[in-house]
């Protein structure tokens, strides 16, 4: 059963702190907006009160009854009681009709002729009337006998002269009461906003905890640092591709094996990786199905590519690719096979040598020293084997060692193996071919291995190697007496993965000749295949003799 969210939050200080910050932010924001709304409502009511008092005051000042009553009272204002008797009822009707707090009609000297409180009639008006006496209408907030109010004061004209002043006001308490009418709506909106804000904060905290797995910032930093170090320290290439086909992890070994550049555009598509097209094809297949040790050539490296789903925790359709360098493995396998061939040859030679030595010993015991010496010499020559002759024939020591080893293998399989070296020593400084040892071993080794496989099981088994330096180029020819290569096959023979033979032991085919072609092109040369006189094939590598 899932634990309550509250206990989850307590297990993560980061999430708890963020939740508190978010809730406080929501409270402050909502509270500020509510206060601003209340203040705005009060300001709106104050503005409305100002417009109401101005309109009412102007209308009262323009009322003919008011002008007639003031004119009847004379310039000095006449009898206050007589004027009040005519103006007080009019002012109260206006006050009641407009909902204002008071309507005061007064003389130019500030003596009241009307008032909400009859006891104040005849008293002096408390407020500013000078602008009205100057003929202007103005609005102000003033504390009078009834308290603070929003009031408008305007002149009463008669024949172009100011003969009286009208003041209409609304008490501030009335304005506040009106503003309070909007407060429930403001508070309701604030409450809804607060609930929504807190709910979103809690939802965000839940989401954040799931995304961070409840880890604290220092734990996230440590995990990232350690995992990144491990990813880039492992000996295998690793590529993680999300469901959109974008690599999210490419470790250092993967970039080295693929000869891919360093990090460029973030989250570039898988097809944007600048790697060999053959690798692209394998990676694209691996996006849709699992792969296990699928061979691919990246430049001159033979890679084994595996692919599998990363699991639901990494996201839907996320795939993990691992890359292993088979080039070194292939070299180790070749060395193992060579060693096994040598062991078998040495075992056979040891058995044969023992027989010959027994013959020599018997002849010596019989006193036939001449025949014994001849038999011993023959046994010694047999022990040296074909490799010694090949090593003596070849000028370059690396190529000599390689071909001597191949001569042993050929002898064990009853293959006639011939080597002709026509290199000009003057063109080869240090008696070495102008090719790196690794490249030379790959070129000659793959071609000879291919020739030995081509003649296996045939009645006539012949393999020849010819090295020469005619003109300004190095020529390496490997001939065999095999079935030959048809023209339609020759066009695809150097394509990675193409082979005319079955795969013994499940080993991938179509790699060796593809590597030969790529190495030759990198060195500025080319490789070709053609028919051999008398049947079979001739593989020719031509490389420039660069200074």
C-alpha positions as CSV (number, residue, x, y, z in Angstrom):
1,X,0.0,0.0,0.0
2,X,1.3,3.4,-0.9
3,X,2.3,5.7,1.9
4,X,0.7,9.1,2.4
5,X,2.3,11.9,0.6
6,X,3.0,13.8,3.8
7,X,5.4,11.1,4.9
8,X,7.1,11.2,1.5
9,X,7.7,14.9,1.8
10,X,9.3,14.4,5.2
11,X,11.8,12.0,3.7
12,X,13.0,14.7,1.3
13,X,14.3,18.0,2.7
14,X,14.5,19.5,-0.8
15,X,10.9,18.8,-1.7
16,X,9.7,19.9,1.8
17,X,11.6,23.2,1.5
18,X,10.3,23.9,-2.0
19,X,6.7,23.1,-0.9
20,X,7.0,25.6,2.0
21,X,8.5,28.3,-0.3
22,X,5.7,27.7,-2.8
23,X,2.9,27.8,-0.2
24,X,4.4,31.0,1.3
25,X,4.7,32.5,-2.1
26,X,1.1,31.7,-2.9
27,X,-0.1,33.1,0.4
28,X,1.8,36.4,0.0
29,X,0.7,36.7,-3.6
30,X,-2.9,36.0,-2.9
31,X,-3.0,38.2,0.2
32,X,-1.4,41.0,-1.7
33,X,-3.8,40.7,-4.6
34,X,-6.7,40.6,-2.1
35,X,-5.5,43.7,-0.4
36,X,-5.0,45.4,-3.7
37,X,-8.5,44.4,-4.8
38,X,-10.0,45.9,-1.6
39,X,-8.0,49.1,-2.0
40,X,-9.0,49.3,-5.6
41,X,-12.7,48.8,-4.7
42,X,-12.5,51.6,-2.2
43,X,-10.8,53.9,-4.7
44,X,-13.5,53.1,-7.2
45,X,-16.2,53.9,-4.7
46,X,-14.5,57.2,-3.8
47,X,-14.3,58.1,-7.5
48,X,-18.0,57.2,-7.9
49,X,-18.8,59.4,-4.8
50,X,-16.9,62.3,-6.4
51,X,-18.8,62.0,-9.6
52,X,-22.1,61.7,-7.8
53,X,-21.5,64.8,-5.6
54,X,-20.3,66.9,-8.5
55,X,-23.3,66.1,-10.6
56,X,-25.7,66.7,-7.7
57,X,-24.1,70.0,-6.7
58,X,-24.1,71.3,-10.2
59,X,-27.8,70.4,-10.7
60,X,-28.8,72.0,-7.4
61,X,-26.8,75.2,-8.2
62,X,-28.6,75.4,-11.6
63,X,-32.1,74.9,-10.0
64,X,-34.2,78.0,-10.7
65,X,-35.9,77.6,-7.3
66,X,-32.6,78.0,-5.6
67,X,-31.7,81.1,-7.6
68,X,-35.1,82.6,-7.0
69,X,-34.9,82.0,-3.2
70,X,-31.5,83.5,-3.0
71,X,-32.6,86.5,-5.1
72,X,-35.6,87.1,-2.8
73,X,-33.3,87.1,0.2
74,X,-31.3,90.0,-1.2
75,X,-27.5,90.4,-1.6
76,X,-26.9,90.3,2.1
77,X,-28.5,86.9,2.4
78,X,-31.8,88.2,4.0
79,X,-33.5,86.4,6.9
80,X,-31.7,83.0,7.4
81,X,-34.9,81.4,8.7
82,X,-36.9,82.6,5.7
83,X,-34.3,81.3,3.3
84,X,-34.0,78.0,5.2
85,X,-37.7,77.5,5.1
86,X,-37.6,77.6,1.3
87,X,-34.3,75.8,0.7
88,X,-34.2,73.1,3.4
89,X,-37.0,71.1,2.0
90,X,-35.5,71.3,-1.5
91,X,-32.1,70.2,-0.3
92,X,-33.5,67.3,1.7
93,X,-35.5,66.0,-1.3
94,X,-32.3,66.1,-3.4
95,X,-30.3,64.4,-0.7
96,X,-32.9,61.6,-0.3
97,X,-33.3,61.2,-4.0
98,X,-29.5,60.9,-4.7
99,X,-28.4,59.0,-1.7
100,X,-25.9,61.6,-0.7
101,X,-25.0,62.3,3.0
102,X,-25.7,66.0,3.0
103,X,-26.7,68.9,0.7
104,X,-25.7,72.3,2.0
105,X,-26.8,75.6,0.4
106,X,-25.0,78.6,2.0
107,X,-24.3,82.2,1.5
108,X,-21.1,83.6,0.0
109,X,-20.1,84.2,3.6
110,X,-20.4,80.5,4.5
111,X,-23.7,80.8,6.5
112,X,-25.7,77.6,6.1
113,X,-29.3,77.8,4.8
114,X,-29.8,74.0,4.7
115,X,-28.2,71.0,6.4
116,X,-28.8,67.3,7.1
117,X,-28.8,68.3,10.9
118,X,-31.3,71.3,11.2
119,X,-29.4,72.4,14.3
120,X,-26.5,73.3,12.1
121,X,-28.5,75.8,10.0
122,X,-27.3,79.3,10.5
123,X,-23.9,78.1,11.5
124,X,-20.7,78.7,9.5
125,X,-19.8,76.0,6.9
126,X,-16.7,74.0,7.7
127,X,-14.7,73.5,4.6
128,X,-13.2,75.3,1.6
129,X,-15.3,77.7,-0.4
130,X,-12.8,80.1,-1.9
131,X,-12.4,78.3,-5.3
132,X,-16.3,78.3,-5.5
133,X,-16.4,82.0,-4.8
134,X,-13.9,82.4,-7.7
135,X,-16.4,80.6,-9.9
136,X,-14.9,77.1,-9.9
137,X,-16.3,73.7,-9.1
138,X,-14.0,71.5,-7.1
139,X,-14.1,68.2,-5.1
140,X,-12.2,67.5,-1.9
141,X,-12.1,65.2,1.1
142,X,-12.7,67.1,4.2
143,X,-13.7,66.4,7.8
144,X,-16.7,68.4,8.7
145,X,-19.4,68.2,11.4
146,X,-20.6,64.8,10.2
147,X,-17.1,63.4,9.8
148,X,-14.7,62.8,6.9
149,X,-16.5,63.1,3.6
150,X,-16.0,63.3,-0.2
151,X,-17.7,66.7,-1.1
152,X,-18.1,68.9,-4.1
153,X,-18.5,72.6,-3.8
154,X,-19.9,74.7,-6.7
155,X,-21.0,78.4,-7.1
156,X,-24.6,79.6,-7.7
157,X,-24.7,82.2,-10.4
158,X,-27.3,84.9,-10.9
159,X,-26.7,87.3,-13.7
160,X,-23.0,86.3,-13.9
161,X,-22.5,87.0,-10.2
162,X,-21.8,84.3,-7.5
163,X,-24.7,84.8,-5.1
164,X,-24.5,81.5,-3.1
165,X,-22.5,78.2,-2.8
166,X,-23.8,74.6,-2.8
167,X,-21.9,71.7,-1.1
168,X,-22.9,68.1,-1.6
169,X,-21.0,65.3,0.2
170,X,-20.9,61.6,0.8
171,X,-19.4,60.4,4.1
172,X,-16.3,58.2,4.0
173,X,-18.0,55.7,6.1
174,X,-20.6,55.4,3.4
175,X,-17.9,54.9,0.8
176,X,-16.3,52.2,3.0
177,X,-19.7,50.5,3.3
178,X,-20.1,50.5,-0.4
179,X,-16.6,49.1,-0.9
180,X,-17.3,46.3,1.6
181,X,-20.0,45.0,-0.7
182,X,-17.2,43.9,-3.1
183,X,-15.2,42.3,-0.3
184,X,-17.0,38.9,-0.2
185,X,-16.3,38.5,-3.9
186,X,-12.7,39.5,-3.5
187,X,-12.3,37.1,-0.5
188,X,-14.0,34.3,-2.4
189,X,-11.7,34.8,-5.4
190,X,-8.7,34.9,-3.1
191,X,-9.7,31.7,-1.4
192,X,-10.1,29.9,-4.7
193,X,-6.8,31.2,-5.9
194,X,-5.2,30.1,-2.6
195,X,-6.6,26.6,-2.9
196,X,-5.6,26.3,-6.5
197,X,-2.1,27.6,-5.7
198,X,-1.6,25.2,-2.8
199,X,-2.9,22.3,-4.8
200,X,-0.5,23.1,-7.7
201,X,2.3,23.4,-5.2
202,X,1.6,20.0,-3.7
203,X,1.3,18.5,-7.2
204,X,4.6,20.1,-8.2
205,X,6.2,18.7,-5.0
206,X,4.9,15.2,-5.9
207,X,6.1,15.5,-9.4
208,X,9.5,16.8,-8.3
209,X,10.0,14.0,-5.8
210,X,9.2,11.4,-8.4
211,X,11.6,13.0,-10.9
212,X,14.4,13.3,-8.3
213,X,13.7,9.9,-6.7
214,X,13.5,11.6,-3.3
215,X,17.2,12.5,-3.5
216,X,18.7,15.6,-2.0
217,X,20.7,18.1,-4.2
218,X,24.1,16.9,-2.9
219,X,23.0,13.3,-3.5
220,X,21.9,14.2,-7.1
221,X,25.2,15.9,-7.7
222,X,27.2,12.9,-6.3
223,X,25.2,10.4,-8.3
224,X,25.6,12.3,-11.5
225,X,29.3,12.8,-11.0
226,X,29.9,9.1,-10.1
227,X,27.7,7.8,-12.9
228,X,29.3,10.1,-15.5
229,X,32.7,9.0,-14.4
230,X,31.8,5.3,-14.6
231,X,30.1,5.7,-18.0
232,X,33.2,7.3,-19.5
233,X,35.6,4.9,-17.8
234,X,34.1,1.5,-18.9
235,X,36.0,-0.3,-21.6
236,X,33.0,-0.8,-23.9
237,X,31.2,1.8,-26.0
238,X,27.8,2.8,-24.7
239,X,25.0,4.6,-26.5
240,X,21.6,5.3,-24.9
241,X,18.9,6.4,-27.5
242,X,15.5,7.6,-26.4
243,X,12.2,6.8,-28.0
244,X,12.6,9.8,-30.4
245,X,15.8,8.4,-31.8
246,X,18.0,10.9,-30.1
247,X,21.2,9.8,-28.3
248,X,21.1,10.9,-24.7
249,X,24.3,9.2,-23.6
250,X,27.4,8.6,-25.7
251,X,30.4,7.7,-23.6
252,X,34.1,8.3,-24.5
253,X,34.8,4.8,-25.6
254,X,31.8,4.9,-28.0
255,X,33.1,8.1,-29.6
256,X,36.5,6.6,-30.0
257,X,35.2,3.4,-31.6
258,X,32.9,5.3,-33.9
259,X,35.4,8.1,-34.6
260,X,32.6,10.4,-33.8
261,X,33.3,14.1,-32.8
262,X,32.8,15.4,-29.3
263,X,29.4,16.7,-28.0
264,X,27.8,19.0,-30.6
265,X,24.2,19.9,-31.0
266,X,22.4,18.8,-27.8
267,X,20.1,15.8,-28.4
268,X,20.8,15.6,-32.1
269,X,19.0,12.7,-33.9
270,X,20.7,9.3,-34.2
271,X,21.0,9.9,-38.0
272,X,23.0,13.1,-37.3
273,X,25.9,11.2,-35.7
274,X,28.9,11.6,-38.0
275,X,29.8,7.9,-38.2
276,X,30.2,5.2,-40.8
277,X,27.0,4.4,-42.9
278,X,27.5,0.7,-42.1
279,X,27.2,1.5,-38.4
280,X,24.2,3.6,-39.0
281,X,22.4,0.7,-40.6
282,X,23.1,-1.5,-37.7
283,X,22.0,1.1,-35.1
284,X,18.8,1.7,-37.0
285,X,18.0,-2.0,-36.9
286,X,18.8,-2.1,-33.2
287,X,16.2,0.6,-32.6
288,X,13.4,-1.9,-33.5
289,X,14.8,-5.2,-32.4
290,X,17.3,-6.7,-30.0
291,X,20.8,-7.4,-31.4
292,X,23.6,-9.5,-30.1
293,X,27.2,-9.1,-31.3
294,X,26.1,-7.8,-34.7
295,X,29.3,-7.0,-36.7
296,X,29.8,-3.5,-38.2
297,X,32.8,-1.8,-39.7
298,X,33.6,1.7,-38.4
299,X,36.4,2.9,-40.5
300,X,38.9,0.1,-40.2
301,X,37.5,-1.2,-36.9
302,X,35.3,-4.2,-36.7
303,X,32.7,-3.6,-34.0
304,X,30.3,-6.0,-32.4
305,X,27.0,-4.1,-31.7
306,X,24.4,-5.3,-29.2
307,X,21.1,-3.7,-28.5
308,X,18.3,-4.1,-25.9
309,X,15.5,-2.2,-24.3
310,X,16.5,0.0,-21.4
311,X,13.3,-0.8,-19.4
312,X,10.3,1.3,-18.5
313,X,12.1,3.4,-15.9
314,X,14.2,4.9,-18.7
315,X,11.2,5.9,-20.8
316,X,9.3,4.1,-23.6
317,X,11.3,2.7,-26.5
318,X,14.6,3.8,-25.0
319,X,17.4,1.5,-26.3
320,X,20.9,0.7,-24.9
321,X,23.6,0.0,-27.5
322,X,27.0,-1.6,-26.5
323,X,29.9,-1.5,-28.8
324,X,32.9,-3.9,-28.6
325,X,36.0,-3.6,-30.6
326,X,36.3,-7.0,-32.5
327,X,39.5,-5.9,-34.2
328,X,41.7,-6.8,-31.3
329,X,39.6,-9.9,-30.7
330,X,40.1,-11.0,-34.3
331,X,43.8,-10.5,-33.9
332,X,43.8,-12.6,-30.8
333,X,41.8,-15.3,-32.6
334,X,44.2,-15.3,-35.5
335,X,47.1,-15.6,-33.2
336,X,45.4,-18.5,-31.4
337,X,44.7,-20.3,-34.7
338,X,48.3,-19.7,-35.8
339,X,49.5,-21.1,-32.5
340,X,47.3,-24.1,-32.8
341,X,48.7,-24.7,-36.4
342,X,52.2,-24.4,-35.1
343,X,51.6,-26.8,-32.2
344,X,50.1,-29.3,-34.7
345,X,53.1,-28.9,-37.0
346,X,55.6,-29.2,-34.2
347,X,53.9,-32.3,-32.9
348,X,54.0,-33.9,-36.3
349,X,57.6,-32.8,-36.8
350,X,58.6,-34.1,-33.3
351,X,57.1,-37.5,-34.2
352,X,58.8,-37.5,-37.6
353,X,62.1,-36.3,-36.1
354,X,62.0,-39.0,-33.5
355,X,61.6,-41.6,-36.2
356,X,64.5,-40.1,-38.2
357,X,66.7,-39.9,-35.1
358,X,66.0,-43.6,-34.5
359,X,67.0,-44.4,-38.0
360,X,70.3,-42.3,-37.6
361,X,71.0,-44.1,-34.3
362,X,70.4,-47.5,-35.9
363,X,72.8,-46.7,-38.8
364,X,75.5,-45.5,-36.3
365,X,75.1,-48.8,-34.3
366,X,75.5,-50.7,-37.6
367,X,78.6,-48.7,-38.4
368,X,77.1,-47.1,-41.5
369,X,78.2,-43.5,-40.7
370,X,77.8,-42.2,-44.2
371,X,74.1,-43.0,-44.4
372,X,73.7,-41.9,-40.8
373,X,75.1,-38.5,-41.6
374,X,72.9,-38.1,-44.7
375,X,69.8,-39.1,-42.7
376,X,70.7,-36.6,-39.9
377,X,71.2,-33.8,-42.4
378,X,67.8,-34.6,-44.1
379,X,66.1,-34.5,-40.7
380,X,67.7,-31.1,-39.9
381,X,66.6,-29.6,-43.2
382,X,63.1,-31.0,-42.6
383,X,63.0,-29.4,-39.1
384,X,63.7,-26.0,-40.5
385,X,60.5,-26.3,-42.6
386,X,59.2,-24.0,-45.3
387,X,59.1,-20.9,-43.1
388,X,62.9,-20.6,-43.1
389,X,63.0,-20.4,-46.9
390,X,60.2,-17.8,-47.0
391,X,61.9,-15.6,-44.3
392,X,65.1,-15.6,-46.3
393,X,63.2,-14.6,-49.4
394,X,61.4,-11.5,-48.1
395,X,63.2,-8.2,-47.5
396,X,60.8,-6.5,-45.0
397,X,61.1,-8.2,-41.6
398,X,57.5,-7.8,-40.6
399,X,56.2,-9.2,-43.9
400,X,58.8,-12.0,-43.7
401,X,57.6,-13.1,-40.2
402,X,54.0,-13.0,-41.3
403,X,54.6,-15.0,-44.5
404,X,56.8,-17.5,-42.7
405,X,54.0,-18.2,-40.3
406,X,51.5,-18.6,-43.3
407,X,54.0,-21.0,-44.9
408,X,53.8,-23.3,-41.9
409,X,50.0,-23.2,-42.1
410,X,50.1,-23.9,-45.9
411,X,52.4,-26.8,-45.4
412,X,50.1,-28.4,-42.8
413,X,47.2,-28.2,-45.3
414,X,49.3,-29.5,-48.2
415,X,49.2,-26.2,-50.0
416,X,52.0,-25.1,-52.3
417,X,53.1,-21.8,-50.9
418,X,55.4,-19.6,-53.0
419,X,56.8,-16.1,-52.2
420,X,58.6,-13.8,-54.6
421,X,60.1,-10.5,-53.4
422,X,61.2,-8.2,-56.2
423,X,61.4,-5.0,-54.1
424,X,64.2,-2.6,-54.9
425,X,66.3,-2.2,-51.7
426,X,67.3,1.3,-52.8
427,X,63.7,2.4,-52.7
428,X,63.1,1.1,-49.2
429,X,64.9,2.9,-46.4
430,X,65.9,0.6,-43.7
431,X,64.8,-2.4,-45.8
432,X,61.2,-1.8,-44.7
433,X,58.1,-1.3,-46.8
434,X,56.6,2.2,-46.5
435,X,53.5,0.8,-44.7
436,X,52.8,0.7,-41.0
437,X,53.3,-2.8,-39.5
438,X,49.7,-3.0,-38.4
439,X,48.5,-2.0,-41.9
440,X,50.9,-4.4,-43.6
441,X,49.8,-7.3,-41.4
442,X,46.2,-6.6,-42.1
443,X,46.7,-6.3,-45.9
444,X,48.8,-9.3,-46.4
445,X,47.3,-11.5,-43.7
446,X,43.7,-11.1,-44.8
447,X,44.6,-11.7,-48.5
448,X,46.7,-14.8,-47.7
449,X,44.0,-16.2,-45.3
450,X,41.4,-15.6,-48.0
451,X,43.6,-17.5,-50.6
452,X,44.2,-20.4,-48.2
453,X,40.4,-20.7,-47.7
454,X,39.8,-20.5,-51.4
455,X,42.0,-23.5,-52.2
456,X,40.9,-25.7,-49.3
457,X,39.4,-29.0,-50.5
458,X,40.5,-28.6,-54.1
459,X,42.7,-31.1,-56.0
460,X,45.2,-28.4,-56.9
461,X,46.1,-26.2,-54.0
462,X,48.5,-23.3,-54.8
463,X,48.9,-19.9,-53.2
464,X,51.5,-17.4,-54.2
465,X,52.7,-14.0,-52.9
466,X,54.5,-11.5,-55.0
467,X,55.9,-8.2,-53.7
468,X,57.4,-5.6,-56.0
469,X,58.2,-1.9,-56.2
470,X,57.9,-1.1,-59.9
471,X,58.2,2.6,-60.5
472,X,56.8,4.8,-57.8
473,X,54.4,2.3,-56.2
474,X,54.3,-0.8,-54.1
475,X,52.5,-3.8,-55.5
476,X,51.3,-6.8,-53.4
477,X,49.8,-9.7,-55.3
478,X,48.3,-12.8,-53.8
479,X,47.2,-15.6,-56.2
480,X,45.3,-18.8,-55.6
481,X,44.2,-21.8,-57.6
482,X,40.7,-21.6,-56.2
483,X,37.4,-21.4,-58.1
484,X,37.9,-17.8,-59.2
485,X,35.7,-14.8,-58.7
486,X,32.9,-14.1,-61.2
487,X,32.5,-10.6,-62.5
488,X,29.2,-10.0,-60.7
489,X,30.7,-11.1,-57.4
490,X,33.9,-9.1,-57.9
491,X,31.9,-5.8,-57.8
492,X,30.7,-6.6,-54.2
493,X,33.5,-8.7,-52.9
494,X,35.0,-5.8,-50.9
495,X,31.6,-4.7,-49.4
496,X,31.3,-5.3,-45.6
497,X,29.3,-8.4,-44.8
498,X,29.5,-9.9,-48.3
499,X,30.9,-13.4,-48.6
500,X,30.6,-16.4,-50.9
501,X,31.4,-18.9,-48.2
502,X,29.5,-20.2,-45.1
503,X,30.4,-19.0,-41.6
504,X,32.2,-21.8,-39.7
505,X,31.4,-21.8,-36.0
506,X,29.0,-18.9,-36.5
507,X,31.8,-16.4,-37.1
508,X,30.8,-13.4,-39.2
509,X,32.1,-13.3,-42.8
510,X,32.8,-10.6,-45.2
511,X,35.1,-8.5,-43.0
512,X,38.7,-9.2,-44.0
513,X,38.5,-8.1,-47.7
514,X,36.4,-5.0,-46.6
515,X,39.2,-4.0,-44.3
516,X,41.8,-4.5,-47.0
517,X,39.8,-2.2,-49.3
518,X,39.5,0.5,-46.6
519,X,43.1,0.4,-45.6
520,X,44.2,0.6,-49.2
521,X,42.0,3.6,-49.9
522,X,43.2,5.3,-46.7
523,X,46.8,4.9,-47.8
524,X,46.0,6.4,-51.2
525,X,45.9,3.1,-53.1
526,X,43.4,0.6,-54.3
527,X,42.7,-3.2,-54.3
528,X,41.4,-5.2,-57.3
529,X,40.6,-8.8,-58.1
530,X,41.0,-10.6,-61.4
531,X,41.4,-14.0,-63.0
532,X,44.7,-16.0,-62.6
533,X,46.3,-17.7,-65.6
534,X,45.5,-21.4,-65.3
535,X,42.4,-20.8,-63.1
536,X,41.9,-19.0,-59.8
537,X,42.1,-15.4,-58.7
538,X,44.7,-12.6,-58.3
539,X,44.2,-10.0,-55.6
540,X,46.4,-6.9,-56.3
541,X,47.0,-4.1,-53.9
542,X,48.7,-1.0,-55.3
543,X,50.1,1.7,-52.9
544,X,52.0,4.8,-53.7
545,X,55.6,5.1,-52.5
546,X,55.2,8.4,-50.8
547,X,58.3,10.2,-49.6
